Amino acid sequence: MPNNMTKPTTATDVKNKAEDVVKEAGRQFNQAKDKAEDLAKDVGHQIGQKADDATAAAGRGMQTVAETIREHAPSSGVVGSAAKTVSETIQSGGRYLESEKFSGMMDDLTDVVRKNPVPTLFIALAVGFLLARAMSSRS
């Protein structure tokens, strides 16, 4: 027999080789899973950051609108009083958006829903009903 022939393998050798292959496949799977989890966390963080930035920018824009209303509205009378109230409300909302950002707003909304589940459910049903009516009347 030529020397380049390999020894016949036993069932134990085959079993050990199969176990090694399965272990390596499991290790590679876990590495890929860990990388995918890290990537998903990074993407989620980036999306959250962009939502926070956009919300803060909207808040700054609202404050600018409030300032413009104050500058151009009459300083006295009914219209002046209404303009002042509107500008203060818009500015307050703008400050809230800028300081809390999107993540803070979601935390606040979650707290309200937890503290008031029944009214929240009724509001959601009413909004759903109104949206359904609005959509069906367009058809």
ZIHUPE-V689399 format. One record per helix or strand of 2 or more residues. SS is the DSSP state (a for helix, b for strand). FROM is the first residue (numbers start at 0). LEN is the number of residues. If there is no record, write none. Layout:
# ZIHUPE-V689399
ss = [SS | SS]
from = [FROM | FROM]
len = [LEN | LEN]
This chain:
# ZIHUPE-V689399
ss = [a | a | a]
from = [10 | 76 | 116]
len = [62 | 39 | 22]
